[in-house]
C-alpha cells in the first residue's frame, strides 16, 4: 500500500474549524446546536492532533 502525505494546508486549526462547521450544520438540523458544537470541536481536536503527529513523523 502506497503511503500518502498529509497536504500542506491541513493543520490543527483547519481540522477543528472544518469539524466544528459540519457539526453546527448537523446540530441545526437536529435542533441541538450546542451539543453538536462540542462534539464537532472535540473530533476536530483529535483529528488535528493525529494529523500533526503524522506530519512530524513523516519528516
N, C-alpha and C positions, 0 to 999 in steps of 0.2 A: 504494500500500500504506500502510495506516494505522500510524503509529508507536505503540508501546505503551510505557508507562512501566514501569520495574522497580519491583516492590512495595516498600513501606517496610520490611518485616521482613527482606527478603533482604539480607544483608551478607556480608562475608568469612567471619566465624565460622560463619554458617549454611551457607554453601556447603561449607566444609571439613568441618563436622560431618555434614552430610547425605551427602556423597560418601563419607566415611570409614565411616559406619554401613552404607551399602549395600555397600561393599567388604568389610566384616567378614563380613556375611552371605554374600556371594559366596565369600569365602575359606574360610568354614566349609564351604560346600557342596563346594568344590573341594579341600579339605584342604591349603590353603597360606595361612593367615591373614596371616602377616607380609608376604608379597609383595603380597597384595591390599590390605592396610592401607596400605602405602607408595604403591601405585598410586592408591588412592582419595584419600588425602590430597593427593597431587600434582595430581590432577584437580580437587580442591576448591579448591586454591590458584589454579590457572589460571582456573577459572570465577569464583571470587570476585574476582580482580583485574580480569577483564574486566567484570564487572557493576559494580564500584565505579568503574571508569574511565567506563563508560557513564552511571552516575548523575551523575558530576561534569560530564560533557559536556552532559547534559540541563538542568542548572541555568542 
